[in-house]
Amino acid sequence: MSSGGIRDRVAAHLRDLSPYVPGRPIAEIEREYGLERVVKLASNENPLGPSRRACEAVTRELAEVHRYPDGGATLLRDELARRFGVGPDRVLLGNGSNEILTLLARVLLGPGNEAVFAEGAFAIYALATQAAGARGIAVPMKDFTHDLDAIVDAIGPRTRIVFLGNPNNPTGTIYRRAAWERFLERVPRDVVVVCDDAYAEYVTDPEYPDTLREADRHPHLVVLRTFSKIYGLAGLRIGYGIGPADLVDLIDRLRDPFNVNHLAQVAALGALDDDEHVRASRELNRAGLDFLSRVCRALSLPFVPSHANFLLVEVGDGAHAFQALLRAGVIVRPVGGYGFPGHVRVSIGTPEENTVFAQALAALLGRSGTAAAQLVQPPLEARGGAGG
């Protein structure tokens, strides 16, 4: 059978599905451009690395990797339930929170159904919706932020899910408590509301709604978090969430057996107890955001103020800037596919990595003469911070 014949037998919504494109790895860029050193600021990873306690937990368990993991992740599920005051039957675990998003779409969506999300939100919302054969309704943002009033207005009789990212990727913006309270008053009680709060631990705004602590505010509220960001466990792929027990049960029936591996489970348990790592990561991120914001002002580049661990910067031609920065040994994220062709998204790195990016960006713009002090971030220790 020819490849064309196979495609003809696949549902149209799958044939037309565009795959998610991850950030390019460092080794690939080094080979392609003949570079000795590459700074990766494309995937919103924690530049401090993983929690020390997580690493110690993994090291202790390496000799057990010939065993299958606990398919129910019992210890981790119980600990998360204890921390958030819910029953273990309400805890979701996945191969990253990304898997939970796709499982929710598979359980709740099908042909004739709809999911509502914001334009310029995390690409997986639209991809998971299309993969389920459902229709996605993308609601324009307001000032780079979810317009929750407009999202409620877009809900119709066929809507099964609303996906919300807070902070949103790639803009780094948040919706605040007043907007959240209005949304809860208006959203239909039979619609599943998915709060994707992957970057929540970085937020310091007092008006940020901590939906994980308010999981009972709506009967079909699902709140997702991840160990990939502030906990630094992106390579182990583990995410979690809290949802209604009946929906969690359906997802547990559909997920692959052993979807969360053993090392990921023990690393997550170790990371949960490492408050110092979280504090240091947050401090490093705040210092990096402040520095890159100052750099953008010095270079007269508009940017979107961020509550996460990345910054959306307007550079004129995002694709051109991405390629030019690659040649200079800096990987950032082009975001034309999100509807921001004039921007790039840059993750917050170490002070040294942020400096490399700032200087490469200034060179790209022909602004290398900008005062050197404005393009060099001092080490965090010199600022009186936590250090790494």
C-alpha positions as CSV (number, residue, x, y, z in Angstrom):
1,M,0.0,0.0,0.0
2,S,1.4,3.4,-0.9
3,S,1.9,6.1,1.7
4,G,-0.8,8.1,-0.1
5,G,-3.2,5.2,0.3
6,I,-2.6,5.1,4.1
7,R,-3.3,8.8,4.3
8,D,-6.5,8.4,2.5
9,R,-7.7,6.0,5.2
10,V,-6.9,8.3,8.1
11,A,-9.5,10.8,9.4
12,A,-9.1,14.2,7.9
13,H,-8.6,15.9,11.3
14,L,-5.6,13.7,11.9
15,R,-4.2,14.1,8.3
16,D,-4.2,17.8,8.8
17,L,-2.7,17.8,12.3
18,S,0.6,19.8,12.5
19,P,3.0,18.3,15.1
20,Y,4.2,20.2,18.1
21,V,7.7,21.5,17.3
22,P,10.0,21.4,20.4
23,G,13.0,23.6,21.0
24,R,16.2,22.5,19.2
25,P,18.8,20.7,21.3
26,I,22.2,22.3,22.0
27,A,24.3,19.5,20.4
28,E,22.4,19.8,17.1
29,I,23.0,23.6,16.9
30,E,26.7,23.2,17.8
31,R,27.1,20.7,15.0
32,E,25.1,22.6,12.4
33,Y,26.8,26.0,13.0
34,G,30.3,24.8,14.1
35,L,30.0,26.4,17.5
36,E,31.9,25.5,20.6
37,R,29.3,26.8,23.0
38,V,25.6,27.3,22.7
39,V,23.2,28.9,25.2
40,K,19.8,27.5,25.2
41,L,17.0,29.9,26.2
42,A,14.2,28.3,24.3
43,S,12.3,25.8,26.4
44,N,11.6,27.6,29.8
45,E,13.9,25.2,31.7
46,N,15.2,25.9,35.2
47,P,18.8,27.2,34.8
48,L,19.6,26.1,38.3
49,G,19.0,22.5,37.3
50,P,17.1,19.9,39.3
51,S,16.6,20.0,43.0
52,R,19.4,18.4,45.0
53,R,17.0,16.4,47.0
54,A,15.4,15.1,43.8
55,C,18.9,14.1,42.5
56,E,19.7,12.3,45.7
57,A,16.4,10.4,45.5
58,V,17.1,9.3,42.0
59,T,20.6,8.2,42.8
60,R,19.2,6.0,45.6
61,E,16.8,4.3,43.3
62,L,19.0,3.7,40.2
63,A,19.5,0.1,41.2
64,E,15.7,-0.5,41.0
65,V,15.2,0.5,37.4
66,H,14.8,-3.1,36.3
67,R,11.5,-3.1,38.2
68,Y,8.3,-1.7,36.7
69,P,7.2,1.5,38.5
70,D,4.2,1.7,40.8
71,G,1.4,2.1,38.2
72,G,-0.7,4.2,40.5
73,A,2.2,6.3,41.8
74,T,0.8,5.7,45.2
75,L,3.3,7.5,47.4
76,L,3.4,10.6,45.2
77,R,-0.4,10.6,44.8
78,D,-0.9,10.3,48.6
79,E,1.6,13.1,49.3
80,L,0.0,15.5,46.8
81,A,-3.4,14.7,48.2
82,R,-2.2,15.5,51.7
83,R,-0.6,18.7,50.7
84,F,-3.7,20.0,48.9
85,G,-6.3,18.6,51.3
86,V,-8.1,16.3,48.8
87,G,-8.6,12.6,48.5
88,P,-6.0,10.6,46.5
89,D,-8.8,9.7,44.1
90,R,-8.8,13.4,42.9
91,V,-5.1,13.4,42.0
92,L,-4.0,13.2,38.3
93,L,-0.5,12.2,37.3
94,G,1.0,12.2,33.8
95,N,4.0,12.1,31.6
96,G,4.3,15.8,32.0
97,S,1.1,17.9,32.4
98,N,1.1,17.8,28.6
99,E,-0.1,14.2,28.7
100,I,-2.9,15.1,31.1
101,L,-4.0,17.8,28.6
102,T,-4.2,15.3,25.8
103,L,-5.9,12.7,28.0
104,L,-8.6,15.3,29.0
105,A,-9.2,16.0,25.3
106,R,-9.5,12.3,24.5
107,V,-11.9,11.7,27.3
108,L,-14.2,14.7,26.8
109,L,-14.0,15.7,23.2
110,G,-15.1,14.1,19.9
111,P,-16.6,15.1,16.6
112,G,-19.3,17.7,17.1
113,N,-17.8,19.0,20.4
114,E,-16.0,22.2,21.0
115,A,-13.1,23.4,23.2
116,V,-12.6,27.1,23.9
117,F,-9.1,28.7,24.6
118,A,-7.3,31.9,23.9
119,E,-5.5,32.8,20.7
120,G,-1.8,32.9,21.4
121,A,-2.1,30.3,24.2
122,F,-0.2,27.1,24.6
123,A,-0.2,25.2,21.3
124,I,-1.2,21.9,22.8
125,Y,-4.8,23.1,23.5
126,A,-5.5,23.4,19.9
127,L,-3.5,20.3,18.9
128,A,-5.3,18.1,21.5
129,T,-8.6,19.4,20.4
130,Q,-8.0,18.7,16.7
131,A,-6.6,15.3,17.5
132,A,-9.9,14.4,19.2
133,G,-11.8,15.4,16.1
134,A,-13.4,18.4,17.9
135,R,-13.6,22.1,17.0
136,G,-11.4,24.6,18.7
137,I,-12.6,28.1,19.3
138,A,-9.8,30.6,19.8
139,V,-10.7,33.8,21.5
140,P,-8.6,36.9,20.9
141,M,-6.5,38.1,23.8
142,K,-6.8,41.5,25.3
143,D,-3.4,43.2,26.0
144,F,-1.6,39.8,25.5
145,T,-3.8,38.4,28.3
146,H,-6.7,35.9,28.5
147,D,-10.0,37.8,28.1
148,L,-12.1,35.7,30.5
149,D,-15.3,37.6,29.8
150,A,-14.9,37.0,26.0
151,I,-14.0,33.3,26.7
152,V,-17.3,32.8,28.6
153,D,-19.2,34.5,25.8
154,A,-17.7,32.0,23.3
155,I,-19.0,29.0,25.2
156,G,-21.9,27.3,23.4
157,P,-24.0,24.2,23.8
158,R,-21.3,22.0,22.3
159,T,-18.5,23.3,24.5
160,R,-17.1,20.6,26.7
161,I,-13.7,22.1,27.8
162,V,-12.3,25.5,28.4
163,F,-8.5,25.6,28.5
164,L,-6.9,28.4,30.5
165,G,-3.1,29.1,30.8
166,N,-2.1,31.2,33.8
167,P,0.6,32.4,33.4
168,N,0.1,32.0,29.7
169,N,2.8,30.6,27.5
170,P,4.2,32.4,25.5
171,T,3.1,35.8,26.7
172,G,3.9,35.3,30.4
173,T,0.8,37.3,31.4
174,I,-1.8,36.4,34.1
175,Y,-5.4,37.0,34.7
176,R,-6.1,38.2,38.2
177,R,-8.6,37.3,40.9
178,A,-11.3,39.8,40.0
179,A,-11.5,38.4,36.4
180,W,-11.4,34.9,37.7
181,E,-14.3,35.5,40.1
182,R,-16.4,36.9,37.3
183,F,-15.5,33.9,35.2
184,L,-16.6,31.5,37.9
185,E,-19.9,33.2,38.3
186,R,-20.7,32.9,34.6
187,V,-19.1,29.7,33.3
188,P,-21.7,26.9,32.9
189,R,-21.4,24.3,35.7
190,D,-21.3,21.4,33.3
191,V,-18.3,22.6,31.3
192,V,-14.9,21.3,32.3
193,V,-12.5,24.2,33.2
194,V,-8.8,23.3,32.8
195,C,-6.5,25.7,34.6
196,D,-3.0,25.0,33.2
197,D,-0.8,26.6,35.9
198,A,2.5,25.2,34.9
199,Y,4.4,28.4,35.9
200,A,2.4,29.2,39.0
201,E,5.3,28.8,41.4
202,Y,7.1,31.8,39.8
203,V,4.2,34.2,40.3
204,T,4.5,36.8,43.1
205,D,1.5,39.0,42.2
206,P,-0.9,39.0,45.3
207,E,-3.9,39.1,43.0
208,Y,-2.9,35.8,41.3
209,P,-5.7,33.2,41.9
210,D,-4.2,30.0,43.4
211,T,-6.7,27.7,41.7
212,L,-5.0,24.6,43.1
213,R,-6.1,25.7,46.6
214,E,-9.6,26.4,45.2
215,A,-10.3,23.2,43.4
216,D,-13.8,23.0,44.7
217,R,-14.9,26.4,43.4
218,H,-16.4,24.8,40.3
219,P,-17.8,21.2,40.1
220,H,-15.7,20.4,37.0
221,L,-12.5,22.3,37.7
222,V,-9.2,20.6,36.8
223,V,-6.0,22.4,37.9
224,L,-2.7,21.3,36.4
225,R,0.9,21.8,37.6
226,T,4.2,20.4,36.6
227,F,7.6,19.4,37.9
228,S,9.2,20.5,34.7
229,K,9.6,24.2,35.5
230,I,10.6,25.5,38.9
231,Y,11.4,22.0,40.2
232,G,13.8,21.4,37.2
233,L,12.7,17.9,36.3
234,A,11.8,18.5,32.6
235,G,13.8,15.6,31.4
236,L,11.9,13.1,33.7
237,R,8.5,14.3,32.4
238,I,6.1,14.4,35.3
239,G,3.1,16.6,35.8
240,Y,0.1,16.5,38.2
241,G,-3.3,18.0,38.8
242,I,-6.4,18.0,41.0
243,G,-9.8,17.3,39.5
244,P,-13.2,15.8,40.2
245,A,-12.9,12.1,41.2
246,D,-15.2,10.8,38.5
247,L,-13.1,12.5,35.8
248,V,-9.9,11.3,37.3
249,D,-11.2,7.8,37.2
250,L,-12.0,8.1,33.5
251,I,-8.5,9.4,32.7
252,D,-6.9,6.6,34.8
253,R,-8.8,4.1,32.6
254,L,-7.5,5.7,29.4
255,R,-3.9,6.5,30.3
256,D,-1.1,4.1,29.4
257,P,0.0,1.7,32.2
258,F,3.1,3.0,34.0
259,N,2.8,6.4,32.3
260,V,5.0,8.0,35.1
261,N,8.3,6.2,35.5
262,H,9.8,5.2,38.8
263,L,12.7,7.7,38.8
264,A,10.2,10.5,38.0
265,Q,8.0,9.6,40.9
266,V,10.9,9.5,43.5
267,A,12.4,12.7,42.1
268,A,9.1,14.5,42.4
269,L,8.8,13.4,46.0
270,G,12.2,14.7,46.7
271,A,11.6,18.0,44.9
272,L,8.4,18.7,46.9
273,D,10.5,18.9,50.1
274,D,13.2,21.2,48.7
275,D,11.8,24.6,49.6
276,E,15.3,26.1,49.3
277,H,15.6,25.1,45.7
278,V,12.2,26.7,44.9
279,R,13.2,29.9,46.7
280,A,16.5,30.1,45.0
281,S,14.9,29.4,41.6
282,R,12.4,32.1,42.1
283,E,15.0,34.6,43.1
284,L,17.3,33.8,40.2
285,N,14.3,34.2,37.8
286,R,13.2,37.5,39.3
287,A,16.7,38.9,38.9
288,G,16.9,37.6,35.3
289,L,13.6,39.1,34.4
290,D,14.6,42.5,35.8
291,F,17.8,42.4,33.9
292,L,16.3,41.4,30.5
293,S,13.6,44.0,31.0
294,R,16.3,46.7,31.5
295,V,18.1,45.4,28.4
296,C,15.0,45.7,26.3
297,R,14.4,49.2,27.4
298,A,18.0,50.1,26.7
299,L,17.7,48.7,23.2
300,S,14.2,50.3,22.7
301,L,12.6,46.9,22.2
302,P,8.9,46.5,23.4
303,F,8.3,43.5,25.6
304,V,5.4,41.9,27.5
305,P,5.9,42.1,31.3
306,S,6.1,38.5,32.5
307,H,5.1,36.6,35.6
308,A,6.7,33.4,34.4
309,N,10.3,32.4,33.6
310,F,10.5,33.8,30.1
311,L,10.0,37.1,28.2
312,L,8.2,37.8,25.0
313,V,10.2,40.4,23.1
314,E,9.2,42.3,20.0
315,V,12.1,42.3,17.5
316,G,10.5,43.2,14.2
317,D,11.0,39.9,12.4
318,G,11.0,37.0,14.8
319,A,12.1,34.3,12.3
320,H,15.1,36.5,11.2
321,A,16.1,37.2,14.8
322,F,15.8,33.5,15.7
323,Q,18.2,32.5,12.9
324,A,20.6,35.3,13.6
325,L,20.8,34.5,17.3
326,L,21.3,30.8,16.4
327,R,24.4,31.7,14.4
328,A,25.6,33.7,17.4
329,G,25.1,30.6,19.6
330,V,21.9,31.5,21.4
331,I,18.7,29.5,21.0
332,V,15.5,31.3,21.6
333,R,11.9,30.4,20.6
334,P,10.3,31.9,17.5
335,V,6.6,32.3,18.1
336,G,5.1,33.1,14.7
337,G,3.0,29.9,15.1
338,Y,1.3,31.5,18.1
339,G,0.4,34.6,16.2
340,F,3.4,36.7,17.2
341,P,5.6,36.8,14.1
342,G,7.4,39.9,15.2
343,H,8.4,38.4,18.6
344,V,10.8,35.8,20.1
345,R,10.4,34.2,23.5
346,V,13.5,34.0,25.6
347,S,13.8,31.9,28.7
348,I,15.5,33.3,31.8
349,G,18.9,31.7,32.2
350,T,21.8,32.1,34.6
351,P,23.3,35.6,34.8
352,E,26.1,34.6,32.4
353,E,23.6,33.1,29.9
354,N,21.4,36.2,30.1
355,T,24.5,38.4,29.4
356,V,25.4,36.3,26.3
357,F,21.8,36.8,25.0
358,A,21.8,40.5,25.7
359,Q,25.1,41.1,23.9
360,A,24.0,38.9,20.9
361,L,20.7,40.8,20.7
362,A,22.5,44.1,20.8
363,A,24.9,43.0,18.1
364,L,21.9,41.8,15.9
365,L,20.4,45.3,16.3
366,G,23.6,47.1,15.6
367,R,23.6,48.4,19.1
368,S,26.8,46.9,20.4
369,G,27.8,50.4,21.6
370,T,25.1,50.3,24.3
371,A,26.7,50.9,27.7
372,A,28.4,47.7,28.7
373,A,26.9,47.7,32.2
374,Q,23.5,47.6,30.7
375,L,24.3,44.4,28.8
376,V,26.0,42.5,31.6
377,Q,24.1,40.9,34.5
378,P,26.1,40.6,37.7
379,P,26.2,37.3,39.4
380,L,23.2,36.8,41.8
381,E,25.6,36.5,44.8
382,A,26.9,40.0,44.1
383,R,23.3,41.3,44.3
384,G,22.8,39.8,47.8
385,G,20.6,37.1,46.5
386,A,20.4,33.4,47.1
387,G,22.9,32.1,44.5
388,G,22.6,28.8,42.8
